[in-house]
Each structure stands twice: as C-alpha cells, then as structure tokens.
Amino acid sequence: MEKTVMTLVGKRALEKELKKLLQVDRPQVIKDIEEARAHGDLSENAEYHAAKEQQGFITGRISEIKSKLGTAEVINPNQITTTERAAFSATVSLENQETGETKIYQIVGTDEADINNGKIGYQSPFARKMIGRFVGDEIEHVTPKGEQVWIITDVVFK
C-alpha cells in the first residue's frame, strides 16, 4: 500500500478535521435529515435531499481521511541529517535571476499544499525541481509567462 507522506502539522490538521466531522458535522446532518423527514413527502423535499447529499459527502470525507491517516508517513524535519540540500519539509528560499524577486516555499505533502501560504506539494513540478538541490543551485522553471531561472539562496528545516 502506498504511503501518504505528510508533515506533523499536516497530520494534526487531518486529525482535527476528522474529529470535527465525527463529533460535530455528522451528528448535525443526522438531525437535519430527521427534521426534513418530519416535513412529509420525501420525493419533493429539497431539505431532505440536501441533507442526504451532505451526509454522503461527510461519510466520504471521513473514509478518505481515515485512509490517509492509516497510510501516513510523517516526516519529522528534526530527523533529517542532510540540511544543506532541499528535501521534503524544507523551507526553501529562492531568488529570481531576472527580476530579483524572492520567494519562500515549504515543501509539504500533497494535502497540505497551499501556494498562498508558501506551501507547495512535493509532487508539484517546481518542488520536484528543488528537491535534492543545494544552496546556490539554479532551477529553470517554465511558466505561462515564460522560462524563469531561480537560485536557491537558503534551505532550512524547522
């Protein structure tokens, strides 16, 4: 079975979401279904159908999270011995060769990726180009705006 690679923060976020789904969302949707049933004819009851659809979503998400947690491989950055090369869970600082623009990304699990918060999934094309590279190495990356060249300026594990 394939492992689901994640950081400790990502694992805790999934555990928190699972707890909420089990203790808050699922009991609420069950109440919503009971209330909608009390309104009579189910064939034309939009509230009932919406609640059943929500119940299906919640059930599916619970199964998905349990599966991911069951196959989780948590990477602890404190246990990484090679700190001079970019790897999973590293925070990588980059500078655009042309513009001087700087970016900082943490390489995380696919479910944790949030580009707006500087977290990119380790399977993304840009992260794959960073992994294994050292400070000072150049990374060429093609974007819709054209080819860009970035230099790794720092690699930190925290």
N, C-alpha and C positions, 0 to 999 in steps of 0.2 A: 504494500500500500504506500502511496506517495505521501511524503511528509508535507505539512503545511508550515513553511518557515515564517517565523514572526519574532518580533521583539517582545520583551516582557511587558512593555506598555501596551502593545497590540493585543497580547493575550488577556491582560486585565480588562481592556475595553470590550473584548468579546464576552468575557465572563460577566461583566456589568450589564451588557445588553441582554444576555441570556437570562440573568436574574430578573431584569425588568419585564421581559417577555413572559416569563413563567409566573411571576408574582403580581404583576400589575395588568399587563395588556391582555393576557389570555383570560383571567377571571372577568375583566371588564367586557370583553367581547361575548363571553358566555351570558352575562347579564343582558347585554344588548339583544342577543338572539332571543332570550326568554321574553323580554319586553315586546319585541317585534311579533313574536308568536301570539302574544295576548291580544294583538290588534285584529286577529281574524285571518281571513283568506290569505294564504302564503303565496299563491300564484301571482298576485298583484301587489305584493307588499315589498316596496323598494327598500325599506329599512331592514327587513329580514334578509333580502338578497345581499345588501351591502355588508351586513354584519357577518354573513356566511363567507363572503369573499374575504373579508378582513381576517376571519378565523383561519381560512386556508393559507393566507399569507403568513400569519403568525406561526402556524404549525410548520410550514415550510422553512421559515427562517430559524425556528428552534432546531429543526433537524440539521440544517446547514451548519449552524454554529456548533452543535454537539459534534458533528463530523469533523469540523476544523480543529476543535479543541482536542478531540480524540487522536488526531494525527499531528498535533502541534509539535514542532521542534523549535523551542525557544532558544534564540542566540543571545547570549549574555556578552555585551561588549567588554566587560571586565575580564573575560576569559580569553580574549583574543590576544595572541602573543606577538603577531606582526602588526605593529602600529604605524609603520611608515607607508603602508600600501592600502588603498581603498578596498573595502570589503563590506559585506552585509553589516548593517547597523552603524557604519562610519558616517560621520558628518564631514562632507567634502566641500571645501571652498574652491571656487573656480573664478577665473578672470577671462573675459572675452578679449582675445588678442587685438581685434579691430577697434572695439569701442571702449575698452577699459571697464566695462560693466562687470560687476561681481555678483555671483550667485552662491548661495549656500544650500546644499541639499543633504538630507539624511537618507541613506539607502535602507529601505524598510521592506516588510512583507507586502504582498500584493493588496491585502485587505486594509493595510494601514496607509497606503499611498494617498497623499493629499497635497497636490502640487502647490496649492495656495498657501499651505503652511510649511513648505520646504521639504516635503517628504515624497520621495519617488520610489516606486516599486522596483525591487531588484531585477525584475524581468523586463523592465522598460528598456527600449533601445539605448537611451542615454546612460542609464545606470549600468547596463552591461558594458558600455564603453569605458566607464570609470573603474569598474571592479578589476583589481589586480594592478592598477596603475599607481605610480609613485608621485610625490610632490615634484613639480617641475615638468611632468609629462604633459604632452599636448593631446587633446582629444578633438578630432574633427567630427562635426555633427551636422547633418543635413536637415534643415527645417524648411517650412513653406517659404521663409524669407531668403533661403539660400544656404550655402555652406557657412558654418561658423567654426572658428577654432578657439578652443578654451584651454587654459593652462590650469592644472591643479596647483593651488597655492597652499593648501593645508589639508591634512587628514586628521580627524580627532575621533576618538572612541569615548563616549560618555554614557 
